[in-house]
Amino acid sequence: MGLNKNVLYTEADIRARVKEMGAQITETYTDDKPVVCVCVLRGAVMFYTDLMKEIKSDNVVYDFVTLSSYENALVAGSMTTTGKIKLIQDLRENVEGKHVLVVEDIVDSGFTVAYLRQYFASKNPLDVRIACLLDKPMCRKTDAKADYVAFTLERPAYIIGYGLDSDQKYRNLDGIYEVIEG
């Protein structure tokens, strides 16, 4: 493979944490209202698929959105962001009067999470919660936060694997890796 990389989280690490998150989320949604679980494509798809299997509820409804905010430029261990979010593919499901759980790959600047909370809140759901695979609080440019976090990175790092890409490659890696520059 062309990139130099170090493993941060193995497949077993991810599996164990996703199982814990699924149990935590299951405990949150105890009423009989639908839970519209929204996958933010494409980066969250592997995390979403595994997480959905761990949420033990008959009320889970799947849906998907596609957003764009990143430019293809690696700067100091992070992708540069415009701060402007573009909705490319909207939901098919009506979320009014339902719970919304947004499943995101990574929360860094916070722009996407802030946008999604505001966007879904405008559709009159019961509530909007965010589950993310990776949180990078040191990169935050808003006060947006996820409600459920699998892993927190304490330093800037460019990450690939388990759905996260570099120029659309490496999403299929079963672990999460830090790209080593140089």
N, CA, C and O of each residue as an XYZ file, in Angstrom:
728
protein
N       0.845     -1.179      0.000
C       0.000      0.000      0.000
C       0.888      1.238      0.000
O       1.975      1.214      0.577
N       0.442      2.327     -0.642
C       1.262      3.493     -0.860
C       1.458      4.424      0.318
O       2.430      5.179      0.332
N       0.582      4.405      1.304
C       0.698      5.330      2.430
C       1.423      4.688      3.607
O       1.256      3.501      3.888
N       2.232      5.495      4.288
C       2.797      5.054      5.563
C       1.740      5.297      6.628
O       1.147      6.374      6.690
N       1.504      4.288      7.470
C       0.436      4.426      8.448
C       0.746      3.638      9.716
O       1.475      2.646      9.695
N       0.172      4.107     10.813
C       0.245      3.415     12.105
C      -1.163      3.075     12.550
O      -2.076      3.888     12.401
N      -1.348      1.883     13.093
C      -2.665      1.489     13.580
C      -2.983      2.234     14.877
O      -2.165      2.291     15.795
N      -4.184      2.802     14.929
C      -4.677      3.441     16.151
C      -5.668      2.532     16.872
O      -5.631      2.394     18.095
N      -6.557      1.913     16.089
C      -7.574      1.031     16.651
C      -7.720     -0.178     15.741
O      -7.908     -0.042     14.532
N      -7.631     -1.359     16.334
C      -7.763     -2.601     15.574
C      -9.240     -2.911     15.337
O     -10.129     -2.273     15.902
N      -9.469     -3.898     14.495
C     -10.834     -4.350     14.247
C     -11.500     -4.787     15.559
O     -12.675     -4.498     15.786
N     -10.756     -5.475     16.411
C     -11.299     -5.920     17.705
C     -11.624     -4.732     18.611
O     -12.648     -4.739     19.295
N     -10.767     -3.718     18.622
C     -11.030     -2.500     19.407
C     -12.344     -1.857     18.963
O     -13.181     -1.478     19.782
N     -12.498     -1.748     17.650
C     -13.683     -1.104     17.083
C     -14.929     -1.916     17.418
O     -15.932     -1.367     17.874
N     -14.861     -3.209     17.193
C     -16.006     -4.085     17.451
C     -16.468     -3.961     18.908
O     -17.665     -3.849     19.172
N     -15.525     -3.981     19.846
C     -15.870     -3.886     21.269
C     -16.523     -2.545     21.597
O     -17.517     -2.495     22.322
N     -15.971     -1.476     21.071
C     -16.515     -0.138     21.368
C     -17.879      0.064     20.725
O     -18.764      0.669     21.331
N     -18.063     -0.435     19.502
C     -19.355     -0.309     18.822
C     -20.430     -1.079     19.591
O     -21.566     -0.618     19.702
N     -20.080     -2.225     20.111
C     -21.025     -3.014     20.918
C     -21.452     -2.220     22.159
O     -22.635     -2.185     22.496
N     -20.494     -1.587     22.834
C     -20.801     -0.752     24.002
C     -21.712      0.415     23.623
O     -22.680      0.711     24.325
N     -21.396      1.072     22.511
C     -22.212      2.204     22.066
C     -23.625      1.760     21.736
O     -24.589      2.447     22.076
N     -23.757      0.613     21.075
C     -25.080      0.088     20.738
C     -25.929     -0.123     21.976
O     -27.117      0.200     21.981
N     -25.323     -0.666     23.030
C     -26.043     -0.879     24.288
C     -26.452      0.457     24.909
O     -27.566      0.601     25.412
N     -25.555      1.414     24.871
C     -25.830      2.750     25.416
C     -26.988      3.407     24.658
O     -27.884      3.988     25.272
N     -26.968      3.315     23.343
C     -28.023      3.910     22.516
C     -29.342      3.176     22.739
O     -30.394      3.811     22.819
N     -29.301      1.857     22.839
C     -30.509      1.071     23.104
C     -31.182      1.545     24.387
O     -32.407      1.653     24.438
N     -30.396      1.830     25.424
C     -30.937      2.306     26.702
C     -31.570      3.687     26.584
O     -32.446      4.034     27.376
N     -31.138      4.472     25.610
C     -31.679      5.822     25.426
C     -33.090      5.790     24.860
O     -33.955      6.550     25.297
N     -33.322      4.923     23.900
C     -34.598      4.904     23.176
C     -35.472      3.761     23.684
O     -35.490      2.678     23.099
N     -36.193      4.007     24.772
C     -36.999      2.958     25.381
C     -38.493      3.090     25.074
O     -39.269      2.195     25.406
N     -38.901      4.190     24.449
C     -40.317      4.328     24.110
C     -40.607      3.597     22.794
O     -39.729      2.952     22.222
N     -41.847      3.711     22.329
C     -42.234      2.998     21.107
C     -42.165      3.875     19.859
O     -42.680      3.498     18.807
N     -41.540      5.028     19.971
C     -41.419      5.937     18.822
C     -40.301      5.466     17.893
O     -39.294      4.929     18.353
N     -40.478      5.668     16.585
C     -39.409      5.299     15.644
C     -38.130      6.091     15.904
O     -38.165      7.259     16.291
N     -37.009      5.424     15.682
C     -35.690      6.047     15.757
C     -35.138      6.039     14.337
O     -34.732      4.995     13.827
N     -35.126      7.207     13.704
C     -34.589      7.310     12.350
C     -33.077      7.458     12.478
O     -32.575      8.495     12.911
N     -32.369      6.412     12.097
C     -30.909      6.391     12.173
C     -30.362      6.828     10.825
O     -30.531      6.139      9.819
N     -29.711      7.971     10.817
C     -29.275      8.613      9.581
C     -27.772      8.439      9.419
O     -26.986      8.934     10.227
N     -27.387      7.739      8.377
C     -25.972      7.568      8.043
C     -25.520      8.739      7.183
O     -26.145      9.051      6.169
N     -24.438      9.381      7.587
C     -23.843     10.439      6.775
C     -22.846      9.758      5.844
O     -21.766      9.336      6.258
N     -23.240      9.663      4.576
C     -22.415      8.982      3.577
C     -21.242      9.861      3.170
O     -21.353     11.087      3.196
N     -20.157      9.276      2.806
C     -19.808      7.894      2.689
C     -18.996      7.403      3.849
O     -18.959      6.202      4.114
N     -18.345      8.298      4.546
C     -17.383      7.900      5.562
C     -17.940      7.092      6.717
O     -17.214      6.295      7.312
N     -19.209      7.276      7.049
C     -19.773      6.602      8.226
C     -20.376      5.241      7.916
O     -20.871      4.578      8.828
N     -20.353      4.802      6.671
C     -21.126      3.614      6.291
C     -20.701      2.343      7.028
O     -21.569      1.571      7.437
N     -19.428      2.099      7.211
C     -18.998      0.887      7.920
C     -19.385      0.964      9.398
O     -19.894     -0.006      9.960
N     -19.148      2.092     10.012
C     -19.526      2.318     11.406
C     -21.035      2.175     11.572
O     -21.500      1.510     12.498
N     -21.789      2.789     10.690
C     -23.253      2.745     10.719
C     -23.756      1.308     10.647
O     -24.596      0.895     11.446
N     -23.240      0.556      9.691
C     -23.679     -0.827      9.507
C     -23.442     -1.646     10.770
O     -24.326     -2.380     11.211
N     -22.270     -1.525     11.343
C     -21.959     -2.280     12.558
C     -22.769     -1.786     13.761
O     -23.237     -2.590     14.567
N     -22.933     -0.477     13.880
C     -23.681      0.087     15.004
C     -25.151     -0.314     14.955
O     -25.741     -0.613     15.993
N     -25.745     -0.325     13.775
C     -27.159     -0.679     13.656
C     -27.419     -2.094     14.162
O     -28.482     -2.363     14.721
N     -26.471     -2.991     13.973
C     -26.628     -4.375     14.450
C     -26.609     -4.454     15.973
O     -27.102     -5.424     16.548
N     -26.051     -3.453     16.624
C     -25.920     -3.455     18.084
C     -27.015     -2.666     18.796
O     -27.077     -2.680     20.026
N     -27.873     -1.982     18.053
C     -29.003     -1.267     18.655
C     -30.174     -2.237     18.689
O     -30.719     -2.603     17.648
N     -30.554     -2.645     19.882
C     -31.571     -3.685     20.065
C     -32.942     -3.039     20.235
O     -33.413     -2.834     21.354
N     -33.568     -2.726     19.112
C     -34.879     -2.086     19.111
C     -35.607     -2.470     17.834
O     -34.999     -2.609     16.773
N     -36.918     -2.638     17.952
C     -37.746     -2.909     16.772
C     -38.149     -1.617     16.070
O     -38.804     -1.660     15.028
N     -37.768     -0.472     16.625
C     -38.218      0.819     16.105
C     -37.185      1.546     15.257
O     -37.366      2.723     14.947
N     -36.109      0.870     14.876
C     -35.044      1.505     14.098
C     -35.440      1.591     12.624
O     -35.858      0.605     12.017
N     -35.299      2.787     12.071
C     -35.559      3.046     10.656
C     -34.264      3.577     10.052
O     -33.631      4.464     10.624
N     -33.870      3.043      8.907
C     -32.630      3.472      8.244
C     -32.908      4.611      7.275
O     -33.934      4.631      6.595
N     -31.975      5.563      7.223
C     -31.991      6.582      6.171
C     -30.573      7.109      5.993
O     -29.678      6.813      6.785
N     -30.389      7.893      4.941
C     -29.051      8.322      4.541
C     -29.082      9.756      4.040
O     -30.052     10.190      3.419
N     -28.008     10.485      4.317
C     -27.788     11.794      3.713
C     -26.362     11.824      3.187
O     -25.481     11.113      3.670
N     -26.165     12.660      2.194
C     -24.819     12.904      1.683
C     -24.563     14.397      1.765
O     -25.354     15.207      1.281
N     -23.458     14.745      2.378
C     -23.056     16.139      2.540
C     -21.671     16.322      1.960
O     -20.939     15.356      1.742
N     -21.321     17.573      1.714
C     -19.964     17.875      1.282
C     -19.489     19.121      2.014
O     -20.203     20.119      2.108
N     -18.265     19.038      2.532
C     -17.669     20.228      3.145
C     -16.160     20.245      3.009
O     -15.534     21.271      3.277
N     -15.566     19.151      2.604
C     -14.114     19.058      2.598
C     -13.515     19.294      1.223
O     -14.053     18.871      0.200
N     -12.379     19.986      1.234
C     -11.555     20.122      0.046
C     -10.481     19.054      0.135
O     -10.179     18.583      1.231
N      -9.900     18.663     -0.978
C      -8.855     17.641     -0.968
C      -7.492     18.244     -0.680
O      -6.635     18.305     -1.561
N      -7.291     18.686      0.548
C      -5.995     19.242      0.939
C      -5.679     18.830      2.363
O      -6.452     19.087      3.286
N      -4.552     18.199      2.528
C      -4.098     17.778      3.848
C      -3.221     18.883      4.417
O      -2.181     19.221      3.851
N      -3.654     19.444      5.547
C      -2.904     20.518      6.182
C      -2.734     20.170      7.657
O      -3.716     20.074      8.393
N      -1.508     19.983      8.080
C      -1.168     19.718      9.489
C      -2.027     18.621     10.108
O      -2.553     18.778     11.210
N      -2.164     17.517      9.395
C      -2.858     16.366      9.945
C      -4.367     16.404      9.850
O      -5.031     15.552     10.441
N      -4.935     17.357      9.130
C      -6.384     17.428      8.972
C      -6.725     17.863      7.562
O      -5.941     18.531      6.887
N      -7.930     17.462      7.128
C      -8.418     17.962      5.851
C      -8.875     19.395      6.077
O      -9.434     19.711      7.128
N      -8.642     20.259      5.105
C      -9.127     21.625      5.239
C     -10.630     21.614      5.002
O     -11.140     20.793      4.240
N     -11.326     22.517      5.650
C     -12.770     22.600      5.496
C     -13.166     24.024      5.154
O     -12.563     24.990      5.621
N     -14.191     24.127      4.331
C     -14.687     25.434      3.925
C     -15.581     26.042      4.996
O     -15.757     27.260      5.047
N     -16.149     25.188      5.857
C     -17.120     25.666      6.831
C     -18.511     25.756      6.247
O     -19.481     25.976      6.972
N     -18.614     25.590      4.946
C     -19.905     25.609      4.264
C     -20.301     24.175      3.954
O     -19.525     23.415      3.376
N     -21.512     23.816      4.342
C     -22.004     22.460      4.155
C     -22.980     22.460      2.990
O     -23.851     23.323      2.887
N     -22.818     21.491      2.131
C     -23.723     21.342      0.992
C     -24.447     20.008      1.130
O     -23.812     18.957      1.218
N     -25.782     20.054      1.148
C     -26.591     18.844      1.193
C     -26.717     18.307     -0.226
O     -27.312     18.952     -1.090
N     -26.165     17.144     -0.460
C     -26.177     16.546     -1.795
C     -27.340     15.568     -1.936
O     -28.004     15.534     -2.972
N     -27.586     14.777     -0.897
C     -28.699     13.820     -0.895
C     -29.442     13.966      0.421
O     -28.846     13.833      1.490
N     -30.737     14.237      0.351
C     -31.558     14.433      1.543
C     -32.200     13.114      1.981
O     -32.144     12.109      1.273
N     -32.802     13.149      3.154
C     -33.550     12.010      3.684
C     -34.743     11.671      2.803
O     -35.263     12.517      2.076
N     -35.157     10.433      2.885
C     -36.426     10.026      2.283
C     -37.506      9.954      3.355
O     -38.694     10.108      3.070
N     -37.078      9.718      4.586
C     -37.984      9.513      5.720
C     -38.422     10.849      6.318
O     -37.612     11.765      6.459
N     -39.703     10.959      6.667
C     -40.207     12.104      7.409
C     -39.833     11.888      8.876
O     -40.183     10.854      9.445
N     -39.142     12.824      9.491
C     -38.681     12.644     10.871
C     -39.551     13.361     11.902
O     -39.258     13.304     13.096
N     -40.596     14.020     11.471
C     -41.455     14.736     12.410
C     -42.035     13.769     13.443
O     -42.599     12.733     13.092
N     -41.886     14.127     14.727
C     -42.418     13.310     15.808
C     -41.649     12.024     16.070
O     -42.132     11.144     16.783
N     -40.461     11.910     15.500
C     -39.637     10.710     15.672
C     -38.291     11.109     16.274
O     -37.887     12.271     16.215
N     -37.615     10.134     16.846
C     -36.242     10.356     17.296
C     -35.330     10.334     16.070
O     -35.576      9.592     15.119
N     -34.280     11.147     16.099
C     -33.279     11.138     15.031
C     -31.916     10.865     15.660
O     -31.489     11.557     16.584
N     -31.246      9.844     15.140
C     -29.874      9.537     15.534
C     -29.008      9.662     14.288
O     -29.112      8.850     13.368
N     -28.164     10.670     14.262
C     -27.256     10.889     13.140
C     -25.966     10.137     13.432
O     -25.381     10.281     14.505
N     -25.528      9.333     12.468
C     -24.302      8.557     12.626
C     -23.254      9.139     11.687
O     -23.391      9.088     10.465
N     -22.208      9.690     12.286
C     -21.167     10.429     11.568
C     -19.823      9.733     11.772
O     -19.597      9.096     12.801
N     -18.944      9.857     10.798
C     -17.630      9.227     10.925
C     -16.727      9.975     11.893
O     -16.158      9.375     12.804
N     -16.595     11.273     11.701
C     -15.622     12.027     12.486
C     -16.154     13.435     12.757
O     -16.704     14.083     11.867
N     -15.987     13.888     13.972
C     -16.348     15.260     14.327
C     -15.041     15.989     14.588
O     -14.344     15.717     15.565
N     -14.721     16.919     13.698
C     -13.500     17.701     13.882
C     -13.845     19.174     14.027
O     -13.934     19.660     15.154
N     -14.044     19.905     12.937
C     -14.371     21.331     13.051
C     -15.703     21.548     13.764
O     -15.892     22.560     14.439
N     -16.622     20.599     13.613
C     -17.950     20.726     14.208
C     -18.970     21.344     13.278
O     -20.157     21.372     13.602
N     -18.540     21.841     12.130
C     -19.466     22.480     11.195
C     -20.558     21.521     10.728
O     -21.729     21.896     10.676
N     -20.187     20.297     10.392
C     -21.165     19.334      9.885
C     -22.179     18.977     10.962
O     -23.381     18.957     10.696
N     -21.715     18.696     12.168
C     -22.616     18.339     13.265
C     -23.552     19.500     13.589
O     -24.746     19.286     13.799
N     -23.037     20.708     13.634
C     -23.871     21.882     13.899
C     -24.933     22.026     12.810
O     -26.100     22.284     13.103
N     -24.525     21.861     11.563
C     -25.460     21.941     10.444
C     -26.549     20.878     10.581
O     -27.736     21.180     10.458
N     -26.143     19.632     10.836
C     -27.107     18.537     10.918
C     -28.086     18.718     12.077
O     -29.279     18.466     11.915
N     -27.608     19.146     13.229
C     -28.522     19.387     14.363
C     -29.572     20.433     13.997
O     -30.764     20.242     14.241
N     -29.122     21.532     13.412
C     -30.044     22.603     13.034
C     -30.993     22.136     11.932
O     -32.196     22.392     11.992
N     -30.455     21.459     10.942
C     -31.261     20.984      9.815
C     -32.368     20.043     10.290
O     -33.533     20.226      9.938
N     -32.007     19.042     11.084
C     -33.010     18.083     11.540
C     -33.966     18.698     12.551
O     -35.148     18.354     12.557
N     -33.492     19.592     13.403
C     -34.371     20.265     14.363
C     -35.480     21.028     13.644
O     -36.590     21.142     14.163
N     -35.189     21.547     12.461
C     -36.193     22.288     11.688
C     -37.303     21.379     11.156
O     -38.321     21.870     10.667
N     -37.120     20.082     11.246
C     -38.107     19.116     10.753
C     -38.981     18.547     11.882
O     -39.708     17.574     11.679
N     -38.904     19.157     13.064
C     -39.749     18.825     14.214
C     -39.670     17.377     14.700
O     -40.703     16.735     14.890
N     -38.467     16.860     14.900
C     -38.357     15.524     15.489
C     -38.564     15.608     17.005
O     -38.636     16.702     17.567
N     -38.658     14.464     17.653
C     -38.690     14.447     19.118
C     -37.366     14.931     19.680
O     -37.337     15.685     20.653
N     -36.270     14.497     19.070
C     -34.935     14.895     19.486
C     -33.950     14.546     18.379
O     -34.255     13.780     17.464
N     -32.768     15.125     18.487
C     -31.680     14.841     17.544
C     -30.443     14.527     18.372
O     -30.010     15.325     19.203
N     -29.889     13.355     18.129
C     -28.643     12.963     18.793
C     -27.623     12.581     17.731
O     -27.971     12.192     16.616
N     -26.361     12.702     18.107
C     -25.261     12.411     17.185
C     -24.394     11.308     17.774
O     -24.001     11.366     18.939
N     -24.099     10.301     16.955
C     -23.127      9.263     17.312
C     -21.977      9.375     16.326
O     -22.200      9.418     15.116
N     -20.754      9.423     16.828
C     -19.612      9.514     15.920
C     -18.567      8.463     16.259
O     -18.404      8.057     17.409
N     -17.875      8.046     15.230
C     -16.790      7.093     15.382
C     -15.591      7.751     16.057
O     -15.038      7.213     17.016
N     -15.194      8.913     15.552
C     -14.007      9.617     16.054
C     -14.334     11.064     16.375
O     -15.023     11.742     15.614
N     -13.839     11.523     17.496
C     -13.980     12.921     17.882
C     -12.588     13.533     17.962
O     -11.679     12.967     18.568
N     -12.436     14.701     17.338
C     -11.166     15.431     17.371
C     -11.430     16.810     17.976
O     -11.470     17.800     17.246
N     -11.612     16.893     19.307
C     -11.997     18.165     19.928
C     -10.994     19.291     19.720
O     -11.379     20.460     19.731
N      -9.719     18.967     19.532
C      -8.714     20.019     19.347
C      -8.884     20.749     18.010
O      -8.289     21.807     17.805
N      -9.686     20.197     17.108
C      -9.918     20.816     15.798
C     -11.223     21.609     15.759
O     -11.555     22.186     14.723
N     -11.970     21.649     16.865
C     -13.302     22.237     16.896
C     -13.275     23.728     16.620
O     -12.477     24.467     17.195
N     -14.166     24.162     15.724
C     -14.333     25.583     15.411
C     -15.736     26.061     15.784
O     -16.076     27.227     15.583
N     -16.545     25.150     16.328
C     -17.882     25.469     16.830
C     -18.015     24.807     18.199
O     -17.103     24.113     18.648
N     -19.145     25.020     18.855
C     -19.364     24.345     20.143
C     -20.127     23.033     19.976
O     -20.604     22.465     20.959
N     -20.244     22.555     18.754
C     -20.972     21.317     18.466
C     -20.269     20.110     19.072
O     -19.041     20.029     19.099
N     -21.085     19.168     19.561
C     -20.555     17.946     20.164
C     -21.404     16.762     19.739
O     -22.557     16.915     19.337
N     -20.820     15.591     19.833
C     -21.561     14.352     19.630
C     -22.075     13.862     20.980
O     -21.465     14.120     22.018
N     -23.192     13.161     20.957
C     -23.769     12.591     22.173
C     -23.139     11.251     22.527
O     -23.051     10.879     23.697
N     -22.708     10.538     21.505
C     -22.062      9.240     21.674
C     -20.779      9.251     20.856
O     -20.801      9.581     19.671
N     -19.670      8.895     21.476
C     -18.366      8.930     20.811
C     -17.679      7.587     21.010
O     -17.551      7.107     22.136
N     -17.237      6.984     19.911
C     -16.496      5.723     20.023
C     -15.084      5.981     20.534
O     -14.658      5.387     21.524
N     -14.358      6.868     19.856
C     -12.965      7.140     20.209
C     -12.690      8.632     20.109
O     -13.202      9.309     19.217
N     -11.876      9.141     21.034
C     -11.458     10.544     21.009
C      -9.970     10.605     20.710
O      -9.165      9.935     21.357
N      -9.615     11.414     19.722
C      -8.208     11.641     19.383
C      -7.759     12.905     20.097
O      -8.405     13.947     19.989
N      -6.671     12.818     20.813
C      -6.187     13.939     21.620
C      -5.181     14.821     20.890
O      -4.692     15.804     21.449
N      -4.871     14.474     19.645
C      -3.925     15.290     18.874
C      -4.361     15.272     17.413
O      -5.054     14.346     16.991
N      -3.969     16.269     16.642
C      -4.318     16.267     15.224
C      -3.709     15.052     14.526
O      -2.544     14.716     14.742
N      -4.500     14.413     13.703
C      -4.017     13.258     12.945
C      -4.902     13.089     11.725
O      -6.109     13.326     11.783
N      -4.301     12.681     10.627
C      -5.068     12.362      9.425
C      -5.344     10.868      9.464
O      -4.418     10.058      9.515
N      -6.625     10.507      9.440
C      -7.074      9.154      9.721
C      -7.660      8.504      8.471
O      -8.352      9.148      7.683
N      -7.363      7.202      8.308
C      -7.962      6.405      7.236
C      -8.421      5.066      7.810
O      -8.048      4.679      8.918
N      -9.234      4.382      7.029
C      -9.688      3.044      7.376
C     -11.067      3.040      8.001
O     -11.530      4.056      8.520
N     -11.725      1.884      7.948
C     -13.043      1.690      8.528
C     -14.012      2.777      8.044
O     -14.763      3.358      8.827
N     -13.971      3.030      6.738
C     -14.856      4.008      6.112
C     -14.216      5.345      5.822
O     -14.701      6.084      4.965
N     -13.136      5.675      6.516
C     -12.458      6.956      6.316
C     -11.447      6.819      5.186
O     -10.774      5.796      5.063
N     -11.348      7.854      4.367
C     -10.578      7.725      3.134
C      -9.481      8.762      2.974
O      -9.387      9.741      3.715
N      -8.665      8.499      1.979
C      -7.728      9.466      1.433
C      -7.923      9.400     -0.069
O      -7.558      8.410     -0.703
N      -8.496     10.443     -0.641
C      -8.832     10.462     -2.070
C      -9.666      9.247     -2.465
O      -9.405      8.615     -3.489
N     -10.658      8.927     -1.662
C     -11.606      7.825     -1.869
C     -10.988      6.435     -1.720
O     -11.658      5.443     -2.008
N      -9.755      6.334     -1.287
C      -9.098      5.040     -1.090
C      -8.998      4.736      0.402
O      -9.126      5.625      1.243
N      -8.770      3.471      0.708
C      -8.483      2.971      2.056
C      -9.708      2.866      2.965
O      -9.565      2.541      4.143
N     -10.904      3.134      2.445
C     -12.117      2.998      3.257
C     -12.316      1.557      3.724
O     -12.912      1.318      4.774
N     -11.818      0.601      2.942
C     -12.064     -0.814      3.203
C     -11.160     -1.424      4.271
O     -11.337     -2.591      4.620
N     -10.214     -0.683      4.792
C      -9.352     -1.217      5.853
C     -10.192     -1.514      7.093
O     -11.072     -0.731      7.447
N      -9.926     -2.636      7.750
C     -10.765     -3.027      8.885
C     -10.379     -2.360     10.198
O     -11.117     -2.464     11.178
N      -9.252     -1.685     10.239
C      -8.844     -0.920     11.409
C      -8.863      0.566     11.103
O      -9.202      0.984      9.996
N      -8.492      1.360     12.102
C      -8.371      2.809     11.932
C      -6.899      3.151     12.075
O      -6.240      2.757     13.038
N      -6.394      3.901     11.087
C      -4.963      4.178     10.994
C      -4.705      5.670     10.917
O      -5.515      6.434     10.390
N      -3.558      6.071     11.455
C      -3.054      7.429     11.287
C      -2.080      7.418     10.122
O      -1.173      6.588     10.067
N      -2.273      8.346      9.190
C      -1.347      8.487      8.068
C      -0.112      9.224      8.566
O      -0.209     10.269      9.210
N       1.043      8.664      8.258
C       2.317      9.263      8.644
C       2.847     10.035      7.443
O       3.104      9.458      6.387
N       3.009     11.337      7.614
C       3.506     12.168      6.515
C       4.991     11.923      6.294
O       5.756     11.662      7.222
N       5.367     12.022      5.004
C       6.791     11.911      4.703
C       7.166     10.808      3.804
O       8.345     10.637      3.495
